Amino acid sequence: MRREAPVPAPVLAAVRAAFLEAGGEILDAPLLQPLGLLLELAGEDIRGRLFVVQREGGEEACLRPDFTIAAIRAHIESAAPSARYFYEGAAYRVAPSGASRAEEFLQIGLEAFEAGDTIGADAEMAAIAWRAAVAGGRDDLTLLFGDVGLFAAFLSAIGVAEPLAARLRRAFSSPRRLRNELASIAERQGAAQGGQGRLAALLGGLPEDEAVGVLEEVWALAGVAPVGGRRPAEIVHRLVQRAALAEAPAPSEHQTDLISRFLAISDAPDRAMNAVAALAGAKGGAWGAALEAWRGRLACLAQAGVSAERMHFSAAFGRSFGYYDGVLFEVRSRALGDEQPVAAGGRYDALPRRLGAKLNTGAVGCMVRPGRAWSGAVP
């Protein structure tokens, strides 16, 4: 297992200080995380980035790839109405290049579960990540933004049917996957309407708890044991979505063109928002609110001292941990390249509820890798 070189103590202290100023309880996250849960939340594609191990009895787990899930579970157990969690420790992932060994690296971060000013909280987390990255001494940094929520609002504003919009939102975390999704929606719809997907159609007509029971009964009769970490409820949910997709109208040629033009927007945030607004026209509701929220975030970031010249917005930017549902960001170094972000974070409001949270609070966080922030690190 490859380990990052140690960061000089003064540099590490400066990076850490950016988080400590924001406060937060200290999080003690378990080293082993449930593999099935991560696959359910982030998709099967993420398996290749995880360092998978087997517990006693054969159950699969993974070394923690980050601290977000652990922070959510700790917050749910606390039953606190709101809280912040500071963490510092080792994380483990396989490099995107497909290296056969995992890399172990130090990660410092903050996760906040708070209701109220989500726009200000988004900007605060991005500013913390920026200050922490800058503290490492690099002078070639850029703060890159994307927004899953803006993409979702755009799809709604141009009238894309919800089952298709939901599929596109799920694919947003991977630009390649999203392009493939756009290219193959019509083909898959034709196949589904031509007689495929009968099990999906059958289960789609039942309440999901009943559909789960039917699927488990089919497995029992066939002597099939589920593998790969997928639970029956998750499989049923995907089959129901497939049935809904088969019934949904395909996007028009005009809608497909608008989506492609949206995803091509990449510019300074203020100019990018103007370009995005021009595509869908002047509309109120969620679309108007999403655009107005960006004006607020940019004002907060300017007040926090983040230079507008260092910020960039890419409408197609997504992150491999696909549970984000709002603003997301990365701090990138020109010397390290796009595949080695120095810091990252974003909003994931729906994720705590998927894990069983009863209170409806916001959820946003950020992290930095000091080993990359340090200007003396070898690329």
Residue, then its C-alpha position, 0 to 999 in steps of 0.5 A: m500500500r502506497r503512503e503519502a510522504p509526511v507533511p512538515a508540522p508547520v504546514l500541517a498545523a496551518v492547514r488544520a487551522a482553517f478547519l479548527e476556526a470553524g468549530g466542531e466535535i471531534l469525530d472518531a470514525p471506524l476504520l472499516q465501513p460497510l461495503g454494501l452501503l457505499l455501493e448502494l449510495a454511490g453506485e457499483d462503479i465506485r467499487g473499483r476505487l475502494f480497498v475491499v476486505q473481508r470480515e470474519g464470516g465472509e462479509e465484505a467491507c472496505l477501508r474508509p474511503d472518506f469520512t462523510i458516511a461515518a459522520i452522518r451515522a455518528h450524527i444520527e446516533s447522537a440525535a442532536p438537532s444540529a452539529r458539526y464534526f471535525y475529523e483528521g485521519a487516514a483514508y484509503r482509495v485505489a487510484p483512478s488509474g487503476a493501480s492494484r494497490a490502495e493509497e493511504f493518505l491523510q484527510i482533514g475535514l468538516e461535516a455540518f448538519e445544520a438547518g438555516d442559511t444553506i447558501g451561506a453554508d455552501a460558501e463557508m465550506a468552499a472558503i474553508a477548503w480554499r483557505a486550507a489548500v492555500a495554507g499548503g503553500r501552492d500558488d497555482l490553485t483554482l476553486l472549481f464549482g459544479d451544481v447537481g441541484l442547478f442541473a436538476a432545476f434546469l431539466s425541470a425548467i425545460g420540461v424533461a420527464e421526471p423518470l428521465a430526469a432522475r436517471l440523468r441526475r444519477a449519472f451526473s457524477s460521471p461526465r462519461r456516464l452522463r454522455n452515454e446516458l444521453a446517447s442511449i436513452a432512446e435505444r433503451q426505451g425502445a427495448a423496454q417498450g418492445g417487451q423487455g423489462r417485464l419483471a420491472a413492470l410487474l414489480g412497478g405495479l406493487p407497493e415497494d414493500e410488497a415488491v420486495g417480498v415478491l422478489e425474495e420469494v422468487w429468489a427462494l423458489a429459484g434457489v438464488a442467493p443475492v451477491g454484490g452487496r445489493r439489498p432486495a429493496e435497492i434492486v426493487h427500487r431500480l426495477v421500479q425506476r426502469a419501469a417508469l422510464a419505459e413509460a416516460p416520453a423521450p426527450s425531444e431533439h430540442q431538449t437534448d440540444l439544450i442539455s448538451r449546451f448546458l453541459a458545455i458551459s464552463d466559465a467564471p461563475d458570474r458569466a456561467m450563470n448568465a449563460v445558463a440563464a439564457l438557455a432556459g429563459a426567464k422562469g420562476g420557481a426552483w429554476g429562478a431560486a437556483l440562479e438567485a442562490w448562486r448570486g448569494r454564494l458568490a457574494c459570500l465567497a467574495q466577502a470571505g476573501v476568495s478571489a473571483e479570478r481563482m474561481h471557475f464553474s463547469a456545468a458538467f462537473g461531478r464527483s465520483f461519490g455520487y451522493y451529492d445533490g447540490v453545490l460541489f467543488e474541488v480545489r485543483s492545482r495546475a501542477l497536480g492536474d485534474e485527477q488529484p484534487v487538493a480539497a473537495g466538498g459539497r452539499y448532500d442534503a438527502l443522504p442523511r434521510r436515506l441513512g435513517a435520519k429523522l430530522n430534516t437538517g441540511a448536510v454539507g462538508c469539505m475536506v483537504r489532503p494536506g499531502r497534496a496541499w503542501s507545495g513541497a510534495v512531489p506530483 
